[in-house]
Amino acid sequence: MKRTLLPLNGLRVFDAAARHLSFTRAADELAVTPAAVGQQIRALEDVLGVVLFRRTPKGLELTPEAENGLEALRAGFLQFEESVRAMQAGQSSKALTIAAPRDFTAKWLAPRLAAFGRAETDTRFVIVSAETAPEFTEANLDLAIIWADGPGGHEGIKLADGAMVAVRAPEGNGSDAVISWPGCDHEDGSTLRVGDAGLAIEAAASGFGHAYVPALLAQADIAAGRVAADAEATPCEKAYWLVAPLPQWRQKKVKALVDALSA
């Protein structure tokens, strides 16, 4: 059944004017002019087809038609307030659902979530594996990490400038074979093809050859000496982005995590 479009702004003005029995005091409450209150009331009367107020020597009076609807209207506004509080209650939750590529979670995200969780002990995480930009509503996500050239249609922040680096086993303990993964620039002629950049780093660390991977993903393994960089990292249009639609991006719990991950 099609719902009638309610003149909610006019009804809100009517409620204020009915409580004060004064357009001037209603205007003060609503931070508008008395003339604006009068215009809203006249427009509402036109929509409803009834007169809501009468002027008397003592001031404004409600008509019987206005009195008939006032109790139900105020009950409705209370239900609106309860609905808003219920929708906002999710912002007080410390549960965060995050989508990220599997290799990024293992190589970069997991230790940082662990550190964040130690500081925010009541925070709970759900991590969903996603190689491309996910559907936030369908997956009930709060935040996603994507490997892309921008945030797409979402709010977002880049974790680091895009860069690629060639890595191999340290001290030359490896072959000259090429390790490739879906989306890399060296798929043709590779000796070994693996499922993602994280597995390519592991294969390089095992001495299988060299792999060309996102520098941010290899950062910890290079620092730990598990792999060595063949040369300086080269710029890349793609980078890892934290993204979310605007409603999720504005949530306090999401903002706190974004601040921690992008620090």
C-alpha positions as CSV (number, residue, x, y, z in Angstrom):
1,M,0.0,0.0,0.0
2,K,1.3,3.4,-1.0
3,R,2.0,5.7,2.0
4,T,0.8,9.3,2.1
5,L,3.7,11.7,2.1
6,L,3.3,13.5,5.4
7,P,4.1,17.3,5.8
8,L,6.4,16.5,8.7
9,N,8.0,20.0,8.9
10,G,4.5,21.6,9.0
11,L,3.4,19.2,11.7
12,R,6.5,19.9,13.8
13,V,5.7,23.7,13.6
14,F,2.0,23.0,14.5
15,D,3.1,21.0,17.5
16,A,5.3,23.9,18.8
17,A,2.6,26.5,18.1
18,A,0.0,24.3,19.9
19,R,2.2,24.0,22.9
20,H,2.9,27.7,23.2
21,L,-0.4,29.0,21.7
22,S,1.9,31.6,20.2
23,F,3.5,31.9,16.8
24,T,6.2,34.1,18.3
25,R,7.3,31.7,21.1
26,A,7.1,28.8,18.6
27,A,9.4,30.7,16.3
28,D,11.9,31.2,19.1
29,E,11.9,27.5,19.9
30,L,12.4,26.6,16.2
31,A,14.9,29.3,15.5
32,V,12.7,30.8,12.6
33,T,10.7,34.0,12.3
34,P,7.0,34.2,13.4
35,A,6.1,34.9,9.7
36,A,7.7,31.6,8.8
37,V,5.6,29.8,11.4
38,G,2.5,31.5,10.1
39,Q,3.3,30.4,6.5
40,Q,3.9,26.8,7.7
41,I,0.6,26.7,9.5
42,R,-1.3,28.1,6.6
43,A,0.3,25.6,4.2
44,L,-0.6,22.8,6.6
45,E,-4.2,23.9,6.9
46,D,-4.3,23.9,3.0
47,V,-3.0,20.4,2.9
48,L,-5.3,19.1,5.6
49,G,-8.3,21.1,4.6
50,V,-9.0,22.2,8.2
51,V,-8.5,25.4,10.3
52,L,-6.1,24.7,13.1
53,F,-6.0,28.0,15.1
54,R,-8.5,30.8,15.7
55,R,-7.5,34.3,17.0
56,T,-9.4,35.5,20.0
57,P,-9.1,38.6,22.2
58,K,-7.2,36.3,24.6
59,G,-4.8,35.0,21.9
60,L,-4.6,31.8,19.9
61,E,-7.0,28.9,20.5
62,L,-6.9,25.5,19.0
63,T,-9.9,24.5,16.9
64,P,-11.7,21.2,17.7
65,E,-10.1,19.6,14.6
66,A,-6.6,20.5,15.8
67,E,-7.3,19.2,19.3
68,N,-8.6,15.9,17.8
69,G,-5.3,15.2,16.2
70,L,-2.8,16.7,18.7
71,E,-2.5,13.7,21.1
72,A,-1.8,11.2,18.3
73,L,0.6,13.6,16.7
74,R,2.7,14.0,19.8
75,A,2.7,10.2,20.4
76,G,4.0,9.9,16.8
77,F,6.8,12.3,17.4
78,L,7.8,10.3,20.5
79,Q,7.9,7.2,18.4
80,F,10.1,9.1,15.9
81,E,12.5,9.9,18.7
82,E,12.6,6.3,19.9
83,S,13.3,5.2,16.3
84,V,16.2,7.6,15.9
85,R,17.7,6.5,19.3
86,A,17.4,2.8,18.1
87,M,19.1,3.6,14.9
88,Q,21.9,5.5,16.7
89,A,22.4,2.8,19.2
90,G,24.5,0.9,16.7
91,Q,27.1,3.7,16.9
92,S,27.7,2.8,20.6
93,S,28.5,-0.7,19.6
94,K,32.2,-1.6,19.5
95,A,31.8,-4.3,16.9
96,L,33.5,-3.6,13.5
97,T,33.0,-5.5,10.3
98,I,35.8,-5.0,7.9
99,A,36.4,-6.3,4.3
100,A,39.9,-6.6,3.1
101,P,42.0,-8.7,0.7
102,R,43.2,-11.9,2.4
103,D,46.9,-11.2,1.9
104,F,46.6,-7.6,3.2
105,T,44.9,-8.8,6.3
106,A,47.7,-11.3,7.0
107,K,50.6,-9.0,6.1
108,W,49.5,-5.6,7.4
109,L,46.0,-5.3,8.9
110,A,46.0,-8.1,11.5
111,P,48.8,-6.8,13.7
112,R,47.4,-3.3,13.6
113,L,43.9,-4.5,14.6
114,A,45.6,-6.5,17.4
115,A,47.3,-3.3,18.7
116,F,44.0,-1.3,18.4
117,G,42.2,-4.1,20.3
118,R,44.7,-4.0,23.1
119,A,44.0,-0.3,23.5
120,E,40.2,-0.6,23.0
121,T,39.6,-3.8,24.9
122,D,35.8,-3.9,24.3
123,T,36.2,-3.8,20.5
124,R,35.3,-6.9,18.5
125,F,36.2,-7.4,14.9
126,V,34.7,-9.4,12.0
127,I,37.0,-9.6,9.0
128,V,35.5,-10.5,5.6
129,S,37.8,-11.5,2.7
130,A,37.2,-9.3,-0.3
131,E,39.5,-8.7,-3.3
132,T,37.4,-6.0,-4.8
133,A,35.2,-3.1,-3.5
134,P,32.4,-4.9,-1.7
135,E,28.7,-4.1,-1.4
136,F,28.5,-2.4,2.1
137,T,24.8,-2.9,2.6
138,E,24.6,-6.5,1.5
139,A,27.7,-7.5,3.7
140,N,26.7,-5.2,6.6
141,L,30.2,-3.7,6.5
142,D,31.6,-0.8,8.5
143,L,34.8,-0.3,6.6
144,A,36.7,-1.8,3.7
145,I,40.3,-1.8,2.4
146,I,40.7,-1.9,-1.3
147,W,43.7,-1.9,-3.8
148,A,42.6,0.7,-6.2
149,D,43.4,4.0,-7.9
150,G,40.9,5.9,-5.6
151,P,38.1,5.5,-3.2
152,G,35.5,5.1,-5.9
153,G,32.1,6.4,-4.9
154,H,32.9,6.2,-1.2
155,E,34.6,8.4,1.5
156,G,38.2,7.2,1.8
157,I,41.8,7.8,2.8
158,K,44.9,6.4,1.3
159,L,47.1,4.3,3.7
160,A,50.3,5.1,1.8
161,D,51.3,6.4,-1.6
162,G,51.1,3.6,-4.2
163,A,54.4,1.9,-4.8
164,M,55.6,-1.5,-6.1
165,V,58.8,-3.3,-5.1
166,A,60.6,-6.4,-6.4
167,V,61.5,-8.8,-3.5
168,R,63.5,-12.0,-3.3
169,A,65.1,-14.1,-0.7
170,P,67.8,-12.3,1.3
171,E,71.5,-12.5,0.4
172,G,70.8,-13.9,-3.1
173,N,69.6,-17.2,-1.7
174,G,67.1,-17.7,-4.6
175,S,66.7,-18.2,-8.3
176,D,66.0,-15.7,-11.0
177,A,62.5,-17.2,-11.6
178,V,59.6,-14.8,-11.8
179,I,56.7,-15.2,-9.4
180,S,53.4,-13.7,-10.5
181,W,49.9,-13.2,-9.0
182,P,46.6,-12.0,-10.4
183,G,46.8,-8.3,-11.2
184,C,50.6,-7.9,-11.2
185,D,52.5,-6.5,-14.1
186,H,54.7,-9.5,-14.6
187,E,52.3,-12.3,-15.3
188,D,53.7,-13.2,-18.8
189,G,56.7,-15.6,-18.6
190,S,56.4,-16.2,-14.9
191,T,57.7,-19.5,-13.5
192,L,55.3,-19.6,-10.6
193,R,51.8,-18.1,-10.4
194,V,50.2,-17.8,-7.0
195,G,46.8,-16.6,-5.8
196,D,47.8,-13.2,-4.4
197,A,50.7,-10.9,-3.6
198,G,51.0,-12.2,0.0
199,L,51.7,-15.7,-1.4
200,A,54.1,-14.2,-3.9
201,I,56.1,-12.7,-1.0
202,E,56.1,-16.1,0.8
203,A,57.4,-17.8,-2.4
204,A,60.1,-15.2,-2.7
205,A,61.1,-15.7,0.9
206,S,61.4,-19.4,0.2
207,G,63.9,-18.7,-2.5
208,F,61.7,-19.5,-5.5
209,G,62.5,-16.3,-7.3
210,H,61.6,-12.6,-7.3
211,A,58.1,-11.1,-7.0
212,Y,56.8,-7.6,-7.8
213,V,54.4,-6.7,-5.0
214,P,52.8,-3.6,-3.3
215,A,55.5,-2.0,-1.2
216,L,53.2,-1.6,1.8
217,L,52.4,-5.3,1.8
218,A,56.1,-6.2,1.8
219,Q,57.1,-3.6,4.4
220,A,57.2,-5.8,7.4
221,D,58.9,-8.8,5.7
222,I,61.7,-6.5,4.3
223,A,62.1,-4.9,7.8
224,A,62.3,-8.4,9.4
225,G,64.9,-9.6,6.8
226,R,62.6,-12.3,5.4
227,V,63.0,-10.8,2.0
228,A,65.2,-8.2,0.4
229,A,64.2,-5.5,-2.1
230,D,66.0,-5.7,-5.4
231,A,65.8,-1.9,-5.9
232,E,64.0,1.2,-4.7
233,A,60.2,1.0,-4.8
234,T,58.6,2.5,-8.0
235,P,55.5,4.7,-8.0
236,C,52.2,3.0,-8.8
237,E,48.7,4.5,-9.5
238,K,47.0,2.0,-7.3
239,A,47.3,2.0,-3.5
240,Y,45.6,0.6,-0.5
241,W,42.5,2.7,0.5
242,L,40.3,2.7,3.6
243,V,36.8,3.3,2.3
244,A,33.2,3.5,3.5
245,P,29.9,5.1,2.5
246,L,29.4,8.5,4.3
247,P,27.0,7.2,7.1
248,Q,29.5,4.5,8.1
249,W,32.5,6.9,7.7
250,R,30.9,9.3,10.2
251,Q,30.5,6.6,12.9
252,K,32.7,7.2,15.9
253,K,34.0,3.7,16.0
254,V,34.9,3.8,12.3
255,K,36.6,7.2,12.7
256,A,38.7,5.9,15.6
257,L,39.9,2.9,13.7
258,V,40.6,5.0,10.5
259,D,42.7,7.4,12.7
260,A,44.6,4.5,14.2
261,L,45.3,2.7,10.9
262,S,46.3,5.9,9.0
263,A,48.5,7.3,11.7
